[in-house]
Amino acid sequence: MPVEGGGTYWVANLSDKPAGGIFEMKGPDFDGLPDHWFSYIAVDNIDERLELAKAHGASVTRPPFDVPGIGRIALLKDAGGAAQGWMTPA
């Protein structure tokens, strides 16, 4: 599927359900970042889990947004500074 700002997001499926995804991190949102893998973790309720994460020192770098047919996604840094994506699958 197309990525906002350019590029393609590839979804890996297990049977008929999304199990992972990958895209090239290029563009202004990723300027200055070294090459790396960015992990997404499935959570049962992203909005509730983000509140809990913030209460434990995490910071949200991109508030929750919906991707039709994929799920609700947010980006955050945990209390130690590790960046990660969380999503509640559709």
Secondary structure as the mmCIF struct_conf table of DSSP 4:
data_model
#
loop_
_struct_conf.conf_type_id
_struct_conf.id
_struct_conf.beg_label_comp_id
_struct_conf.beg_label_asym_id
_struct_conf.beg_label_seq_id
_struct_conf.end_label_comp_id
_struct_conf.end_label_asym_id
_struct_conf.end_label_seq_id
STRN STRN1 PRO A 2 PRO A 2
HELX_LH_PP_P HELX_LH_PP_P1 VAL A 3 VAL A 3
TURN_TY1_P TURN_TY1_P1 GLU A 4 GLY A 5
BEND BEND1 GLY A 6 GLY A 7
STRN STRN2 THR A 8 THR A 8
HELX_LH_PP_P HELX_LH_PP_P2 TYR A 9 TYR A 9
STRN STRN3 TRP A 10 LEU A 14
TURN_TY1_P TURN_TY1_P2 SER A 15 ASP A 16
STRN STRN4 LYS A 17 ILE A 22
BEND BEND2 GLY A 27 GLY A 27
HELX_RH_3T_P HELX_RH_3T_P1 PRO A 28 PHE A 30
TURN_TY1_P TURN_TY1_P3 ASP A 31 GLY A 32
HELX_LH_PP_P HELX_LH_PP_P3 LEU A 33 PRO A 34
BEND BEND3 ASP A 35 ASP A 35
STRN STRN5 TYR A 40 ALA A 42
BEND BEND4 ASP A 44 ASP A 44
HELX_RH_AL_P HELX_RH_AL_P1 ILE A 46 ALA A 55
TURN_TY1_P TURN_TY1_P4 HIS A 56 GLY A 57
STRN STRN6 SER A 59 VAL A 67
TURN_TY1_P TURN_TY1_P5 PRO A 68 ILE A 70
STRN STRN7 GLY A 71 LYS A 77
TURN_TY1_P TURN_TY1_P6 ALA A 79 GLY A 80
STRN STRN8 ALA A 83 PRO A 89
#
